[in-house]
Amino acid sequence: MNENLKSFFKKLMKDPEFREKFATAKTAYEGYTMAKPYIEGTSFEEFKNALTTINNKIDYRKKLLSTDLESISGGANIFSDVLIMLSQYKGNLF
């Protein structure tokens, strides 16, 4: 993951107001469009791969109840999933 993406996701983890702004994105591409000023030189594929990597790294997701997982997969997208998990993650992700 490039340094711009790492900085962007660290800021999302630490800054609730910044995170709330990006939480309005309905799709990963919309999130990418909003994030572009912060992740200069990063393609959508790189952004999407980073979301997937974060999504897979965070242990919290593994601890969710299966009913919670069903509700998440029923209408959310990977961008909103990652934002939710970043807001709850307390460790060192990067």
Gaussian input, Z-matrix of N, CA and C with variables (Angstrom, degrees):
# hf/3-21g

backbone

0 1
 N
 C     1     B1
 C     2     B2     1     A1
 N     3     B3     2     A2     1     D1
 C     4     B4     3     A3     2     D2
 C     5     B5     4     A4     3     D3
 N     6     B6     5     A5     4     D4
 C     7     B7     6     A6     5     D5
 C     8     B8     7     A7     6     D6
 N     9     B9     8     A8     7     D7
 C    10    B10     9     A9     8     D8
 C    11    B11    10    A10     9     D9
 N    12    B12    11    A11    10    D10
 C    13    B13    12    A12    11    D11
 C    14    B14    13    A13    12    D12
 N    15    B15    14    A14    13    D13
 C    16    B16    15    A15    14    D14
 C    17    B17    16    A16    15    D15
 N    18    B18    17    A17    16    D16
 C    19    B19    18    A18    17    D17
 C    20    B20    19    A19    18    D18
 N    21    B21    20    A20    19    D19
 C    22    B22    21    A21    20    D20
 C    23    B23    22    A22    21    D21
 N    24    B24    23    A23    22    D22
 C    25    B25    24    A24    23    D23
 C    26    B26    25    A25    24    D24
 N    27    B27    26    A26    25    D25
 C    28    B28    27    A27    26    D26
 C    29    B29    28    A28    27    D27
 N    30    B30    29    A29    28    D28
 C    31    B31    30    A30    29    D29
 C    32    B32    31    A31    30    D30
 N    33    B33    32    A32    31    D31
 C    34    B34    33    A33    32    D32
 C    35    B35    34    A34    33    D33
 N    36    B36    35    A35    34    D34
 C    37    B37    36    A36    35    D35
 C    38    B38    37    A37    36    D36
 N    39    B39    38    A38    37    D37
 C    40    B40    39    A39    38    D38
 C    41    B41    40    A40    39    D39
 N    42    B42    41    A41    40    D40
 C    43    B43    42    A42    41    D41
 C    44    B44    43    A43    42    D42
 N    45    B45    44    A44    43    D43
 C    46    B46    45    A45    44    D44
 C    47    B47    46    A46    45    D45
 N    48    B48    47    A47    46    D46
 C    49    B49    48    A48    47    D47
 C    50    B50    49    A49    48    D48
 N    51    B51    50    A50    49    D49
 C    52    B52    51    A51    50    D50
 C    53    B53    52    A52    51    D51
 N    54    B54    53    A53    52    D52
 C    55    B55    54    A54    53    D53
 C    56    B56    55    A55    54    D54
 N    57    B57    56    A56    55    D55
 C    58    B58    57    A57    56    D56
 C    59    B59    58    A58    57    D57
 N    60    B60    59    A59    58    D58
 C    61    B61    60    A60    59    D59
 C    62    B62    61    A61    60    D60
 N    63    B63    62    A62    61    D61
 C    64    B64    63    A63    62    D62
 C    65    B65    64    A64    63    D63
 N    66    B66    65    A65    64    D64
 C    67    B67    66    A66    65    D65
 C    68    B68    67    A67    66    D66
 N    69    B69    68    A68    67    D67
 C    70    B70    69    A69    68    D68
 C    71    B71    70    A70    69    D69
 N    72    B72    71    A71    70    D70
 C    73    B73    72    A72    71    D71
 C    74    B74    73    A73    72    D72
 N    75    B75    74    A74    73    D73
 C    76    B76    75    A75    74    D74
 C    77    B77    76    A76    75    D75
 N    78    B78    77    A77    76    D76
 C    79    B79    78    A78    77    D77
 C    80    B80    79    A79    78    D78
 N    81    B81    80    A80    79    D79
 C    82    B82    81    A81    80    D80
 C    83    B83    82    A82    81    D81
 N    84    B84    83    A83    82    D82
 C    85    B85    84    A84    83    D83
 C    86    B86    85    A85    84    D84
 N    87    B87    86    A86    85    D85
 C    88    B88    87    A87    86    D86
 C    89    B89    88    A88    87    D87
 N    90    B90    89    A89    88    D88
 C    91    B91    90    A90    89    D89
 C    92    B92    91    A91    90    D90
 N    93    B93    92    A92    91    D91
 C    94    B94    93    A93    92    D92
 C    95    B95    94    A94    93    D93
 N    96    B96    95    A95    94    D94
 C    97    B97    96    A96    95    D95
 C    98    B98    97    A97    96    D96
 N    99    B99    98    A98    97    D97
 C   100   B100    99    A99    98    D98
 C   101   B101   100   A100    99    D99
 N   102   B102   101   A101   100   D100
 C   103   B103   102   A102   101   D101
 C   104   B104   103   A103   102   D102
 N   105   B105   104   A104   103   D103
 C   106   B106   105   A105   104   D104
 C   107   B107   106   A106   105   D105
 N   108   B108   107   A107   106   D106
 C   109   B109   108   A108   107   D107
 C   110   B110   109   A109   108   D108
 N   111   B111   110   A110   109   D109
 C   112   B112   111   A111   110   D110
 C   113   B113   112   A112   111   D111
 N   114   B114   113   A113   112   D112
 C   115   B115   114   A114   113   D113
 C   116   B116   115   A115   114   D114
 N   117   B117   116   A116   115   D115
 C   118   B118   117   A117   116   D116
 C   119   B119   118   A118   117   D117
 N   120   B120   119   A119   118   D118
 C   121   B121   120   A120   119   D119
 C   122   B122   121   A121   120   D120
 N   123   B123   122   A122   121   D121
 C   124   B124   123   A123   122   D122
 C   125   B125   124   A124   123   D123
 N   126   B126   125   A125   124   D124
 C   127   B127   126   A126   125   D125
 C   128   B128   127   A127   126   D126
 N   129   B129   128   A128   127   D127
 C   130   B130   129   A129   128   D128
 C   131   B131   130   A130   129   D129
 N   132   B132   131   A131   130   D130
 C   133   B133   132   A132   131   D131
 C   134   B134   133   A133   132   D132
 N   135   B135   134   A134   133   D133
 C   136   B136   135   A135   134   D134
 C   137   B137   136   A136   135   D135
 N   138   B138   137   A137   136   D136
 C   139   B139   138   A138   137   D137
 C   140   B140   139   A139   138   D138
 N   141   B141   140   A140   139   D139
 C   142   B142   141   A141   140   D140
 C   143   B143   142   A142   141   D141
 N   144   B144   143   A143   142   D142
 C   145   B145   144   A144   143   D143
 C   146   B146   145   A145   144   D144
 N   147   B147   146   A146   145   D145
 C   148   B148   147   A147   146   D146
 C   149   B149   148   A148   147   D147
 N   150   B150   149   A149   148   D148
 C   151   B151   150   A150   149   D149
 C   152   B152   151   A151   150   D150
 N   153   B153   152   A152   151   D151
 C   154   B154   153   A153   152   D152
 C   155   B155   154   A154   153   D153
 N   156   B156   155   A155   154   D154
 C   157   B157   156   A156   155   D155
 C   158   B158   157   A157   156   D156
 N   159   B159   158   A158   157   D157
 C   160   B160   159   A159   158   D158
 C   161   B161   160   A160   159   D159
 N   162   B162   161   A161   160   D160
 C   163   B163   162   A162   161   D161
 C   164   B164   163   A163   162   D162
 N   165   B165   164   A164   163   D163
 C   166   B166   165   A165   164   D164
 C   167   B167   166   A166   165   D165
 N   168   B168   167   A167   166   D166
 C   169   B169   168   A168   167   D167
 C   170   B170   169   A169   168   D168
 N   171   B171   170   A170   169   D169
 C   172   B172   171   A171   170   D170
 C   173   B173   172   A172   171   D171
 N   174   B174   173   A173   172   D172
 C   175   B175   174   A174   173   D173
 C   176   B176   175   A175   174   D174
 N   177   B177   176   A176   175   D175
 C   178   B178   177   A177   176   D176
 C   179   B179   178   A178   177   D177
 N   180   B180   179   A179   178   D178
 C   181   B181   180   A180   179   D179
 C   182   B182   181   A181   180   D180
 N   183   B183   182   A182   181   D181
 C   184   B184   183   A183   182   D182
 C   185   B185   184   A184   183   D183
 N   186   B186   185   A185   184   D184
 C   187   B187   186   A186   185   D185
 C   188   B188   187   A187   186   D186
 N   189   B189   188   A188   187   D187
 C   190   B190   189   A189   188   D188
 C   191   B191   190   A190   189   D189
 N   192   B192   191   A191   190   D190
 C   193   B193   192   A192   191   D191
 C   194   B194   193   A193   192   D192
 N   195   B195   194   A194   193   D193
 C   196   B196   195   A195   194   D194
 C   197   B197   196   A196   195   D195
 N   198   B198   197   A197   196   D196
 C   199   B199   198   A198   197   D197
 C   200   B200   199   A199   198   D198
 N   201   B201   200   A200   199   D199
 C   202   B202   201   A201   200   D200
 C   203   B203   202   A202   201   D201
 N   204   B204   203   A203   202   D202
 C   205   B205   204   A204   203   D203
 C   206   B206   205   A205   204   D204
 N   207   B207   206   A206   205   D205
 C   208   B208   207   A207   206   D206
 C   209   B209   208   A208   207   D207
 N   210   B210   209   A209   208   D208
 C   211   B211   210   A210   209   D209
 C   212   B212   211   A211   210   D210
 N   213   B213   212   A212   211   D211
 C   214   B214   213   A213   212   D212
 C   215   B215   214   A214   213   D213
 N   216   B216   215   A215   214   D214
 C   217   B217   216   A216   215   D215
 C   218   B218   217   A217   216   D216
 N   219   B219   218   A218   217   D217
 C   220   B220   219   A219   218   D218
 C   221   B221   220   A220   219   D219
 N   222   B222   221   A221   220   D220
 C   223   B223   222   A222   221   D221
 C   224   B224   223   A223   222   D222
 N   225   B225   224   A224   223   D223
 C   226   B226   225   A225   224   D224
 C   227   B227   226   A226   225   D225
 N   228   B228   227   A227   226   D226
 C   229   B229   228   A228   227   D227
 C   230   B230   229   A229   228   D228
 N   231   B231   230   A230   229   D229
 C   232   B232   231   A231   230   D230
 C   233   B233   232   A232   231   D231
 N   234   B234   233   A233   232   D232
 C   235   B235   234   A234   233   D233
 C   236   B236   235   A235   234   D234
 N   237   B237   236   A236   235   D235
 C   238   B238   237   A237   236   D236
 C   239   B239   238   A238   237   D237
 N   240   B240   239   A239   238   D238
 C   241   B241   240   A240   239   D239
 C   242   B242   241   A241   240   D240
 N   243   B243   242   A242   241   D241
 C   244   B244   243   A243   242   D242
 C   245   B245   244   A244   243   D243
 N   246   B246   245   A245   244   D244
 C   247   B247   246   A246   245   D245
 C   248   B248   247   A247   246   D246
 N   249   B249   248   A248   247   D247
 C   250   B250   249   A249   248   D248
 C   251   B251   250   A250   249   D249
 N   252   B252   251   A251   250   D250
 C   253   B253   252   A252   251   D251
 C   254   B254   253   A253   252   D252
 N   255   B255   254   A254   253   D253
 C   256   B256   255   A255   254   D254
 C   257   B257   256   A256   255   D255
 N   258   B258   257   A257   256   D256
 C   259   B259   258   A258   257   D257
 C   260   B260   259   A259   258   D258
 N   261   B261   260   A260   259   D259
 C   262   B262   261   A261   260   D260
 C   263   B263   262   A262   261   D261
 N   264   B264   263   A263   262   D262
 C   265   B265   264   A264   263   D263
 C   266   B266   265   A265   264   D264
 N   267   B267   266   A266   265   D265
 C   268   B268   267   A267   266   D266
 C   269   B269   268   A268   267   D267
 N   270   B270   269   A269   268   D268
 C   271   B271   270   A270   269   D269
 C   272   B272   271   A271   270   D270
 N   273   B273   272   A272   271   D271
 C   274   B274   273   A273   272   D272
 C   275   B275   274   A274   273   D273
 N   276   B276   275   A275   274   D274
 C   277   B277   276   A276   275   D275
 C   278   B278   277   A277   276   D276
 N   279   B279   278   A278   277   D277
 C   280   B280   279   A279   278   D278
 C   281   B281   280   A280   279   D279

   B1=1.4450
   B2=1.5289
   B3=1.3263
   B4=1.4570
   B5=1.5368
   B6=1.3120
   B7=1.4678
   B8=1.5257
   B9=1.3394
   B10=1.4663
   B11=1.5245
   B12=1.3312
   B13=1.4660
   B14=1.5222
   B15=1.3195
   B16=1.4642
   B17=1.5231
   B18=1.3323
   B19=1.4682
   B20=1.5240
   B21=1.3255
   B22=1.4610
   B23=1.5277
   B24=1.3294
   B25=1.4580
   B26=1.5276
   B27=1.3223
   B28=1.4721
   B29=1.5177
   B30=1.3373
   B31=1.4625
   B32=1.5323
   B33=1.3254
   B34=1.4671
   B35=1.5280
   B36=1.3450
   B37=1.4628
   B38=1.5296
   B39=1.3212
   B40=1.4613
   B41=1.5209
   B42=1.3099
   B43=1.4635
   B44=1.5278
   B45=1.3341
   B46=1.4692
   B47=1.5305
   B48=1.3209
   B49=1.4642
   B50=1.5300
   B51=1.3187
   B52=1.4629
   B53=1.5272
   B54=1.3285
   B55=1.4650
   B56=1.5224
   B57=1.3240
   B58=1.4642
   B59=1.5201
   B60=1.3287
   B61=1.4616
   B62=1.5255
   B63=1.3108
   B64=1.4608
   B65=1.5217
   B66=1.3009
   B67=1.4620
   B68=1.5254
   B69=1.3254
   B70=1.4644
   B71=1.5274
   B72=1.3147
   B73=1.4720
   B74=1.5250
   B75=1.2988
   B76=1.4679
   B77=1.5211
   B78=1.3120
   B79=1.4640
   B80=1.5276
   B81=1.3169
   B82=1.4645
   B83=1.5247
   B84=1.3327
   B85=1.4607
   B86=1.5253
   B87=1.3140
   B88=1.4611
   B89=1.5318
   B90=1.3218
   B91=1.4627
   B92=1.5100
   B93=1.3299
   B94=1.4576
   B95=1.5297
   B96=1.3172
   B97=1.4579
   B98=1.5253
   B99=1.3104
   B100=1.4610
   B101=1.5360
   B102=1.3176
   B103=1.4636
   B104=1.5230
   B105=1.3325
   B106=1.4606
   B107=1.5330
   B108=1.3288
   B109=1.4682
   B110=1.5375
   B111=1.3199
   B112=1.4649
   B113=1.5308
   B114=1.3237
   B115=1.4697
   B116=1.5227
   B117=1.2946
   B118=1.4612
   B119=1.5315
   B120=1.3214
   B121=1.4596
   B122=1.5181
   B123=1.3205
   B124=1.4598
   B125=1.5271
   B126=1.3125
   B127=1.4664
   B128=1.5290
   B129=1.3210
   B130=1.4634
   B131=1.5210
   B132=1.3304
   B133=1.4695
   B134=1.5347
   B135=1.3292
   B136=1.4671
   B137=1.5259
   B138=1.3369
   B139=1.4619
   B140=1.5191
   B141=1.3264
   B142=1.4667
   B143=1.5301
   B144=1.3341
   B145=1.4639
   B146=1.5262
   B147=1.3145
   B148=1.4684
   B149=1.5256
   B150=1.3377
   B151=1.4629
   B152=1.5244
   B153=1.3174
   B154=1.4573
   B155=1.5257
   B156=1.3245
   B157=1.4627
   B158=1.5189
   B159=1.3219
   B160=1.4650
   B161=1.5207
   B162=1.3101
   B163=1.4559
   B164=1.5294
   B165=1.3243
   B166=1.4627
   B167=1.5217
   B168=1.3422
   B169=1.4617
   B170=1.5251
   B171=1.2747
   B172=1.4611
   B173=1.5322
   B174=1.3037
   B175=1.4623
   B176=1.5194
   B177=1.3079
   B178=1.4581
   B179=1.5190
   B180=1.3226
   B181=1.4640
   B182=1.5161
   B183=1.3126
   B184=1.4531
   B185=1.5243
   B186=1.3305
   B187=1.4575
   B188=1.5291
   B189=1.3241
   B190=1.4684
   B191=1.5252
   B192=1.2922
   B193=1.4597
   B194=1.5157
   B195=1.3001
   B196=1.4635
   B197=1.5290
   B198=1.3198
   B199=1.4649
   B200=1.5181
   B201=1.3333
   B202=1.4538
   B203=1.5182
   B204=1.3181
   B205=1.4579
   B206=1.5213
   B207=1.3131
   B208=1.4530
   B209=1.5198
   B210=1.3281
   B211=1.4634
   B212=1.5150
   B213=1.3349
   B214=1.4613
   B215=1.5205
   B216=1.3160
   B217=1.4587
   B218=1.5210
   B219=1.3168
   B220=1.4564
   B221=1.5125
   B222=1.3210
   B223=1.4551
   B224=1.5040
   B225=1.2983
   B226=1.4538
   B227=1.5183
   B228=1.3128
   B229=1.4566
   B230=1.5131
   B231=1.3112
   B232=1.4659
   B233=1.5238
   B234=1.3247
   B235=1.4618
   B236=1.5252
   B237=1.3158
   B238=1.4688
   B239=1.5222
   B240=1.3405
   B241=1.4667
   B242=1.5218
   B243=1.3339
   B244=1.4649
   B245=1.5238
   B246=1.3235
   B247=1.4680
   B248=1.5230
   B249=1.3152
   B250=1.4651
   B251=1.5157
   B252=1.3039
   B253=1.4608
   B254=1.5216
   B255=1.3257
   B256=1.4598
   B257=1.5170
   B258=1.3262
   B259=1.4631
   B260=1.5276
   B261=1.3340
   B262=1.4537
   B263=1.5233
   B264=1.3241
   B265=1.4573
   B266=1.5150
   B267=1.3053
   B268=1.4591
   B269=1.5185
   B270=1.3256
   B271=1.4550
   B272=1.5100
   B273=1.3041
   B274=1.4553
   B275=1.5138
   B276=1.3020
   B277=1.4578
   B278=1.5227
   B279=1.3127
   B280=1.4683
   B281=1.5014
   A1=107.93
   A2=116.61
   A3=118.77
   A4=111.43
   A5=115.10
   A6=121.01
   A7=112.84
   A8=117.78
   A9=119.88
   A10=111.03
   A11=116.23
   A12=119.76
   A13=111.04
   A14=117.04
   A15=119.78
   A16=110.67
   A17=116.60
   A18=120.57
   A19=110.93
   A20=116.13
   A21=120.59
   A22=111.04
   A23=117.11
   A24=120.06
   A25=112.07
   A26=117.90
   A27=120.15
   A28=110.04
   A29=116.58
   A30=119.94
   A31=110.33
   A32=117.25
   A33=120.07
   A34=111.19
   A35=116.12
   A36=120.38
   A37=111.49
   A38=116.19
   A39=120.98
   A40=114.86
   A41=118.27
   A42=121.41
   A43=111.27
   A44=117.38
   A45=120.08
   A46=113.60
   A47=118.64
   A48=120.55
   A49=111.12
   A50=115.40
   A51=121.17
   A52=109.58
   A53=115.94
   A54=121.72
   A55=110.56
   A56=117.63
   A57=121.09
   A58=111.78
   A59=116.40
   A60=120.63
   A61=110.08
   A62=116.58
   A63=120.43
   A64=112.63
   A65=117.73
   A66=120.96
   A67=112.05
   A68=117.06
   A69=119.47
   A70=112.24
   A71=117.33
   A72=120.99
   A73=109.78
   A74=115.55
   A75=120.91
   A76=112.65
   A77=117.00
   A78=121.70
   A79=109.04
   A80=115.44
   A81=119.72
   A82=110.01
   A83=117.57
   A84=119.40
   A85=111.46
   A86=116.78
   A87=119.57
   A88=109.98
   A89=116.99
   A90=120.93
   A91=111.27
   A92=116.17
   A93=121.21
   A94=110.73
   A95=116.06
   A96=120.83
   A97=110.68
   A98=116.94
   A99=121.14
   A100=111.37
   A101=116.15
   A102=120.92
   A103=113.37
   A104=118.33
   A105=122.01
   A106=114.37
   A107=120.08
   A108=118.58
   A109=113.17
   A110=117.01
   A111=121.88
   A112=112.67
   A113=116.40
   A114=120.19
   A115=110.83
   A116=115.45
   A117=122.36
   A118=111.36
   A119=115.20
   A120=120.79
   A121=114.72
   A122=117.55
   A123=122.17
   A124=109.20
   A125=116.93
   A126=120.74
   A127=110.24
   A128=114.87
   A129=119.59
   A130=110.60
   A131=116.93
   A132=120.17
   A133=110.94
   A134=117.02
   A135=120.28
   A136=110.72
   A137=116.35
   A138=121.72
   A139=110.31
   A140=115.91
   A141=120.88
   A142=110.97
   A143=117.06
   A144=120.34
   A145=111.33
   A146=116.93
   A147=120.66
   A148=110.54
   A149=116.78
   A150=120.00
   A151=110.50
   A152=115.96
   A153=120.58
   A154=111.04
   A155=116.44
   A156=121.26
   A157=110.88
   A158=116.41
   A159=120.45
   A160=109.88
   A161=115.16
   A162=120.32
   A163=110.97
   A164=116.69
   A165=121.13
   A166=113.07
   A167=117.56
   A168=121.20
   A169=114.05
   A170=116.34
   A171=119.32
   A172=110.98
   A173=115.38
   A174=120.95
   A175=112.58
   A176=117.18
   A177=120.56
   A178=111.20
   A179=116.65
   A180=120.41
   A181=111.36
   A182=117.01
   A183=121.17
   A184=112.02
   A185=116.65
   A186=121.28
   A187=113.34
   A188=116.85
   A189=119.04
   A190=110.27
   A191=116.25
   A192=120.48
   A193=109.63
   A194=116.49
   A195=119.75
   A196=111.68
   A197=118.44
   A198=119.79
   A199=110.97
   A200=116.87
   A201=120.54
   A202=110.28
   A203=117.17
   A204=120.95
   A205=110.90
   A206=116.41
   A207=119.57
   A208=110.99
   A209=117.43
   A210=119.47
   A211=111.66
   A212=117.12
   A213=120.47
   A214=110.32
   A215=116.78
   A216=119.60
   A217=111.97
   A218=117.16
   A219=120.34
   A220=114.76
   A221=119.33
   A222=117.31
   A223=114.15
   A224=118.25
   A225=120.16
   A226=110.19
   A227=115.22
   A228=120.23
   A229=108.71
   A230=116.65
   A231=120.03
   A232=111.74
   A233=118.37
   A234=120.26
   A235=110.46
   A236=117.13
   A237=119.26
   A238=111.23
   A239=117.88
   A240=120.43
   A241=110.67
   A242=116.01
   A243=120.11
   A244=110.57
   A245=117.74
   A246=119.95
   A247=111.46
   A248=116.66
   A249=120.53
   A250=110.11
   A251=115.94
   A252=119.52
   A253=112.36
   A254=117.77
   A255=119.77
   A256=111.20
   A257=116.64
   A258=119.93
   A259=111.86
   A260=117.00
   A261=120.66
   A262=113.41
   A263=117.35
   A264=121.21
   A265=110.80
   A266=116.75
   A267=122.03
   A268=113.47
   A269=117.53
   A270=120.79
   A271=113.66
   A272=115.23
   A273=122.59
   A274=107.60
   A275=116.86
   A276=122.01
   A277=112.37
   A278=117.17
   A279=119.81
   A280=110.98
   D1=133.38
   D2=-177.38
   D3=-74.29
   D4=163.89
   D5=-174.25
   D6=-64.70
   D7=-34.35
   D8=177.43
   D9=-62.38
   D10=-42.20
   D11=178.34
   D12=-66.26
   D13=-43.33
   D14=178.54
   D15=-58.60
   D16=-45.84
   D17=179.67
   D18=-62.60
   D19=-41.61
   D20=179.48
   D21=-61.18
   D22=-48.75
   D23=-178.44
   D24=-69.54
   D25=-33.43
   D26=174.99
   D27=-62.95
   D28=-41.82
   D29=178.28
   D30=-63.98
   D31=-39.63
   D32=176.40
   D33=-60.89
   D34=-37.49
   D35=-179.35
   D36=-67.19
   D37=-38.46
   D38=-169.98
   D39=-95.28
   D40=-21.65
   D41=-171.73
   D42=-116.71
   D43=100.61
   D44=-177.26
   D45=-59.81
   D46=-37.61
   D47=-179.92
   D48=-66.65
   D49=-42.21
   D50=177.21
   D51=-61.39
   D52=-44.08
   D53=179.95
   D54=-63.23
   D55=-42.70
   D56=179.65
   D57=-59.90
   D58=-38.12
   D59=178.03
   D60=-59.29
   D61=-45.13
   D62=-177.85
   D63=-79.44
   D64=-17.99
   D65=179.26
   D66=-68.33
   D67=-13.72
   D68=178.80
   D69=-77.34
   D70=-11.04
   D71=179.29
   D72=-65.20
   D73=135.42
   D74=-179.32
   D75=-93.07
   D76=-20.70
   D77=-178.80
   D78=-138.55
   D79=165.32
   D80=176.59
   D81=-62.32
   D82=-37.64
   D83=-179.70
   D84=-67.19
   D85=-39.18
   D86=176.89
   D87=-64.04
   D88=-39.53
   D89=175.36
   D90=-62.68
   D91=-40.58
   D92=177.49
   D93=-61.66
   D94=-44.64
   D95=179.38
   D96=-59.79
   D97=-42.35
   D98=178.85
   D99=-68.60
   D100=-33.31
   D101=-176.02
   D102=-82.79
   D103=-16.09
   D104=-173.21
   D105=-48.11
   D106=-41.97
   D107=-179.96
   D108=-62.85
   D109=-21.76
   D110=-176.93
   D111=-97.09
   D112=-16.65
   D113=-174.58
   D114=-124.93
   D115=45.35
   D116=-176.93
   D117=-48.25
   D118=134.45
   D119=178.13
   D120=82.11
   D121=6.67
   D122=-179.22
   D123=-102.43
   D124=128.54
   D125=178.98
   D126=-79.33
   D127=164.85
   D128=176.39
   D129=-61.20
   D130=-39.82
   D131=179.19
   D132=-60.60
   D133=-43.52
   D134=177.81
   D135=-62.26
   D136=-42.50
   D137=178.77
   D138=-61.76
   D139=-48.15
   D140=-179.43
   D141=-63.23
   D142=-40.71
   D143=177.54
   D144=-64.19
   D145=-37.59
   D146=177.57
   D147=-64.93
   D148=-41.75
   D149=176.84
   D150=-59.69
   D151=-43.26
   D152=179.54
   D153=-64.09
   D154=-42.95
   D155=179.00
   D156=-60.23
   D157=-47.29
   D158=179.32
   D159=-62.91
   D160=-45.05
   D161=-179.93
   D162=-56.31
   D163=-38.80
   D164=-178.73
   D165=-79.55
   D166=-25.56
   D167=-175.86
   D168=-79.29
   D169=-32.98
   D170=-169.75
   D171=-75.64
   D172=116.82
   D173=-178.31
   D174=-63.66
   D175=-26.90
   D176=-178.05
   D177=-54.20
   D178=-40.45
   D179=-178.05
   D180=-59.65
   D181=-35.98
   D182=-179.83
   D183=-67.49
   D184=-23.17
   D185=-176.65
   D186=-89.89
   D187=-8.01
   D188=179.65
   D189=-64.58
   D190=146.26
   D191=174.90
   D192=-67.71
   D193=152.23
   D194=-178.23
   D195=-60.66
   D196=-31.48
   D197=177.32
   D198=-67.06
   D199=-36.78
   D200=176.28
   D201=-64.91
   D202=-41.62
   D203=178.91
   D204=-62.49
   D205=-39.84
   D206=179.09
   D207=-63.19
   D208=-42.05
   D209=-179.93
   D210=-68.79
   D211=-34.43
   D212=177.62
   D213=-66.67
   D214=-47.47
   D215=-177.12
   D216=-72.04
   D217=-15.70
   D218=-177.98
   D219=-75.59
   D220=-17.55
   D221=-178.37
   D222=-158.08
   D223=-11.47
   D224=-178.08
   D225=-88.61
   D226=168.78
   D227=175.84
   D228=-119.93
   D229=171.79
   D230=-175.14
   D231=-61.79
   D232=-33.30
   D233=179.83
   D234=-64.40
   D235=-47.64
   D236=179.93
   D237=-67.99
   D238=-34.75
   D239=175.95
   D240=-60.18
   D241=-46.38
   D242=-179.04
   D243=-64.96
   D244=-40.97
   D245=178.07
   D246=-60.68
   D247=-42.05
   D248=178.38
   D249=-61.67
   D250=-46.48
   D251=-178.11
   D252=-69.29
   D253=-38.23
   D254=177.14
   D255=-62.25
   D256=-35.18
   D257=-179.51
   D258=-68.63
   D259=-20.61
   D260=-177.30
   D261=-107.23
   D262=-9.41
   D263=-175.31
   D264=-79.23
   D265=129.13
   D266=-176.20
   D267=-107.74
   D268=-12.00
   D269=-174.91
   D270=-88.33
   D271=-167.65
   D272=177.70
   D273=-99.10
   D274=103.61
   D275=-175.12
   D276=-81.04
   D277=-29.96
   D278=-173.11
   D279=-109.83

